[in-house]
Amino acid sequence: MIPVCPTTALPPGEATRIEADEPIAVFNVDGEFYAIDDTCTHQDASLADGWLDGCSVECPLHASCFDLRTGKVSGPPAKTPVRTHRVVVQDGMVYVQPGTTGDGVA
Amino acid sequence: MSSTIAVVGASLAGLSAARALREQSYDGRIVVVGDEVHAPYDRPPLSKEFLAGTASLEDIALGAPDDEDLGLEWRLHTTAVGLDHPSRSVLLHDGSTIRADGVVLATGARARRLPGSEGLDGVHVLRSLDDAIALREDLAAAGRLVVIGAGFIGAEVAATARTLGLEVTVVETQPVPLAGPLGADMGVVCAGLHADHGTRLLLGTGVAGLVGTGRVEAVELTDGTRLPADVVVVGIGAVPNIGWLARSGVALGNGVLTDARCATNIPGVVAVGDCAATWSAAAERHVRIEHWTNALEQPATAVATLLGAGGPAPTPVPYFWSDQYGARIQFAGSRREGDVARVVEGSCADRSFLVVYERDGRPVAVLGMNQPRLFTRWRRQLRAAVPAGS
């Protein structure tokens, strides 16, 4: 597991990027944490810089939208989903398990 | 018998309308009419990655795997030539008609051409995929490009052509490019990218005409200067594709006139995207928005109107972007003459900054260059600050 930050450092509505083999973006949606691949599948842009609206993040450049829960594209021009990753909160710290799906199924 | 909705226009607005119909539980027949032979594709890359050859047709296709499930009936390479509103029928160029219970007008806009440029090889506009393919082929064999118009399309084509190694001159009649959307101060800053990258920019200069027989050889300016050119790109704006509706009874102005929820004066007919002039309570007039984001988002409102769902008129914060010379320019909000532009981050000289436009001390618009994260924060803030129904 990769430590991300203390939960207090990532308040609701905020996102952060962590460096892994592929960078990962971690979001706090009203207290629920989600992690997806950080790089938009459309073009090179960081989704952690994007616009969070409910459980959807909009790419900061060309407005592709992804569902944080599933990684699916919810708005074009992207066509390919992003991967989701499992987030674990333990003792006030946020961790990400890269390569495991967000719904807890490895 | 199940009902039919005809979507006239098969680009981003039309495709978004078809998707919105299914999202809003419409289970009848959907016929999408498009005059181009191509399936829906994304236009912004046409002046950038696609023109540069770094994005393929497959890359810019808008269709997603899930679209198969939408059950759309495509009528591509088919031009709508009229709308008979008593029977709500769309008349097609081949003489056939589509009788529909609802019609979405999404015919977009076309590039404005330079008078006298017809039939001269080497002179291009850039709007469609075919335009981009033709321009790309011509640029590959050219040394000197003259771009007429320093708006976003012109600037992006100039930037792409520089990366392809061409000698580029941009001619603009206005003393400052992009002053309309960005204001004069920021127009100067953004236009500075041309000089940074070796593109010559001639301002306050009109075009008298094109020189050449058969193929363009030069652009003649109003001051008598002749700019030799192998290729000329005309980027002087777009006009809405509404001529086909002239005798339809649909109210037209600078676009199909609609209320704030995209309804035209004809029941069961809505209009979206570049062809629509939508009532804006804030601006107190009909506003035709050519932005990609509008074509993406507006159809959801139009479809709700068509399906009889109520709700308040949306209060979108207009947003557009432009990529030039590797710089990412983003703008959101509505700027008016007299708004004060203030740099809140970075510096214009560094080509990395965020500028907030203020009116009576309140932020009304934001411009970023190479500041996507901060820009997004401000854009979100602007959206939150728009009072409902304004």
Boltz contact constraints between the chains, C-beta under 6 A:
constraints:
  - contact:
      token1: [A, 49]
      token2: [B, 372]
      max_distance: 6.0
  - contact:
      token1: [A, 49]
      token2: [B, 373]
      max_distance: 6.0
  - contact:
      token1: [A, 49]
      token2: [B, 376]
      max_distance: 6.0
  - contact:
      token1: [A, 51]
      token2: [B, 376]
      max_distance: 6.0
  - contact:
      token1: [A, 51]
      token2: [B, 380]
      max_distance: 6.0
  - contact:
      token1: [A, 60]
      token2: [B, 372]
      max_distance: 6.0
  - contact:
      token1: [A, 60]
      token2: [B, 376]
      max_distance: 6.0
  - contact:
      token1: [A, 63]
      token2: [B, 293]
      max_distance: 6.0
  - contact:
      token1: [A, 76]
      token2: [B, 62]
      max_distance: 6.0
  - contact:
      token1: [A, 77]
      token2: [B, 42]
      max_distance: 6.0
  - contact:
      token1: [A, 79]
      token2: [B, 64]
      max_distance: 6.0
